[in-house]
Amino acid sequence: MATAPDIALTPAAAARVAAIATRQGKPAILRLSVEGGGCSGFQYRFGFADAPEAADTIAETDGVRLVVDDVSLDLVRGCAVDYVESLGGAAFRVENPNAASGCGCGTSFSV
């Protein structure tokens, strides 16, 4: 398990994860993974984890952990996960400096 500045969780995202985790009675651990597909080639997937895996990279903000597996980390290295509320709704967003292009939905990207 590595703790590195490779990924970041903003305070807004940490607060939202903590609120959801408390409501669901789960640990405040958000998993970010990348899968093939989506309208731009790759898509982000978020889910709650019960515990980090051995090979995960972990970012911690305000006691909340963001975990990323080593395969996904190659595609999201340098990213920050934020929580944004707008007229279109509220969602976790990945600010990915590696993405060559994205899509309107904000969940898909290409490198």
Helices and strands as residue ranges (DSSP letters): E 2-3, E 7-9, H 11-24, E 29-37, E 41-48, E 57-61, E 64-68, H 70-76, E 79-86, E 89-95, E 101-102, E 108-110
